[in-house]
Amino acid sequence: MQGFHNGICNVIAQKGSNIQVVYLNLLNKNTKNFYVMNNKVEEDASLEYIITELGGKISITNNYINSAEKGANAKINAIYIGENEKLIDLNYIVEAYGEKSNIDINVCGALQDKSQKNFKGTIDFKKGCKKSKGNENEYCMLLSKHAKSKALPMILCNEEEVQGNHSNSAGKIDSQKLYYLMTRGISEQEAKKLIVKTHFSKITKRIHCRRVQKEIIQEIDGRLK
């Protein structure tokens, strides 16, 4: 059954607040998904996103965060799985305006079959954000020679006394880890699943609700081949 989903989420993290938003994409394999997240983080407030991109035939998401004031904290933690000929397009932008802002973008995924992923991540240090810090990391596990991964991490800077770091890597699962697990009597397929889920757990364990954690882990297990 074919489907179409178009959604938007607007969040304002007011002064001193601490907010966690969990976004779950568990759509079927024939659905086209388009989702936009617009956010503003005020003074000494914290906003964390946990994003799970597991469903859909096409999934295009945009997440924009305005770290507007002093001491704002913004985090985007995301996992994704590609299967069949799925297309995943992720565009994350965080702009820092206030002093001593902290920004973290951490993305981890696995691609199977002929799936494709495009990731664009931007940390933008604006004028006035002195002593701010930003870190960005994207890691993609290629489980098929036909899968394609594209990544464009970017740091823009228009202020002094800021610290920014970014990294990106993509490749096959570590053969030594795979061999070690298989020598313990685990099949190659299950060993690959275990390695992927271990990487994902660094993000999923941050979810406050244990019931949601369990649901996501079951969904990941069912979608990995």
N, C-alpha and C positions, 0 to 999 in steps of 0.2 A: 504494500500500500504506500503510495507516494504522499509526501506531505511537504508543508512549507511553514517555517517559523520565522517571525520577524519580531524582535523584542528590544526593549530599552530599559536601562536601570540607571537612576539618578541618585547619588548619595552625597550628602553633606555631613562631614565629620566635624561637628562643632567643637569649640575650644575645650580642650582637656578630655575629650571623649576617646573611647577605645572601641573600634568597630571591626568585626570580621564578617565579610561577605563570602558565602560559599555558592559558587555557580556550578551546577551539574548539567552537562549535556549528555543525556541518555537516550537521545532520539533514535528511531529505527534507521536502518541502512539506506532507506530511500528518501530521506527527508533533507531538504535544503534549509540550512540554518544561518540566519543573519542576526547578530546581536551587538548592541552598542552599550558601553558603560561610561557614564560621565560622572566625574567626582571632584569634590573640593575638600581639602583638608585644612582646617584652621589651626590657630596657635596651640602648640603642645598636644595636638590630637594625633591619633594613630588610626590608619585605615589599612586593613590587610584583605587582599583577595586570595581565595583558594579557587582556582579554576580547573575543572576537569572536562577536557574535550574528548569525549569517548564516542559520541554518536553522530549520525548524519552522513549523508553522501557528500555534501558540501557543507563546510562550516567556516564562516567568516565572522570573526569577532574583532571589535575595536574597543580598547580600554584607555581612556584618557583621564589622568589624575592631575589636578592643579594643587600642588603643595604650596598653598598661598601665603602662609604666615610662619613666624619664627617657631622653630622646634617641631615642625610638622614631620610626621613619619608615614611613609607610603611604601607598601609592599605588595608585589604581585607574585604569587606562587602558582605555577600552572603545570599540568601534565596533559599529555595527549596520546592517543593511539590512532594510527592510520591502518586501514585494512581495505582489501579489494582495490578499487580505483578512487578511493576517497581523496578529496582535496581539503586541506586544512590551511587557513590563512589567518595568522595572528598579528595584530598590530597594536603594540603597547607603547604609550607615550606618557612620561611623567615629567612635569615641569616644576622646577623648584624656584620659588620667589623669595621665601623667607630665610633668614639666617639660621644656621645650624639645623637645616633639614636633613633627613636621612631617607634614602631611597634604595630599595632592593627589588630587583627583577630576577626571578629564578624560574627557569622553564626546563622541563625534562619530558622527553617523549620517545615513542617507539613507532617505527613505520614497517608495515608488512606489505606483501604482495606488490601492487603497482601504485600504492598510495603516495601522495605528495604533500609536502609541508612547506609553507613560506612563513618565515618569522621576521618581523621588523620590530625591533625594540629601541626606544630612544629615551635617554636621560638628558634633559635640557636644563643646564644651570643658567638661570636668568640673572640679570643685574639685581643685586641686593641680597643674594643668597650666600654671602660669605660664610666660611667654615662649614659648608654643607658637604655631605658625602653621598656617593652613589655607586652601587655595584650591580652589574648585570651579567647573568650567566645563562647560556642555553646549551643543552646537551641532548643529542639525538642518537638513539640506538637504531641502526639499520638492520632489520631482520630479514631483508630480501635484497638481492642484487638489483632488483627492478625498482625499488623504492627511491624516491628523490627528496632530498632535503636542501632547502635554501634558507640562509640566515643573514640578516643584516643588522647586527648590533651597532648602535651609534651613541656617542656622547658629544653633546654640543655644550659650549661654554662661553659665557659672556660676563664672567666674574672671576676675580682673583681669590686665592685662598680657599679653593675647593679641591675635593679629591674624588676622582672618578676612575672606575675600573670596569672592564668588560672582557668577556671570553666567550668563545663558541667552539664546539667540537661535535663531530659526527663520525660514526664508524660502526663496525661490527662489535658484537659483544666480546669482551675479553676472553680469548681462547683459554688462558690459564685458569680463569675462574670456572669456565665451562667444563674443562677437563677435571678439575678438582671435584666438582659436584658429581660428575658422571662416574668417577672412581668410587664414589660413596653409594653407588647403586641407583642414582637418579637418572631417568631417561634424558636424552638431549632436549626434547621438547619441554619437559617439566623444569629442567635446569635453566633454560632460557627464560621461562616464565618467572622463576624464582628470582633471577638476577634483575629482570625488569621491575618486578614488584618491590624489590629491595630499594632500587633507585627511587621509585615512586613514593615509597613509604616515608621518605624524608619530608615530603610535602603533605601527604594524606594524614599523617599523624598529628599535624598541626590543627586539624579540624576539631572543634570543641565537642561536638556531638559524636559519641561512640557508635550510635546506630547508623548515622550517615557514613562514618568511616567504613563500617562493615559492608554497607550497601555498595560503596565504591569499589572496595577490594573484590567483592563478588563479581561486579560488572567487569573489572579489569581482567580477572581470571577467565571469564567467559568470552571476552573479545580477543585475547591472545591465543594464537594458534600453535 
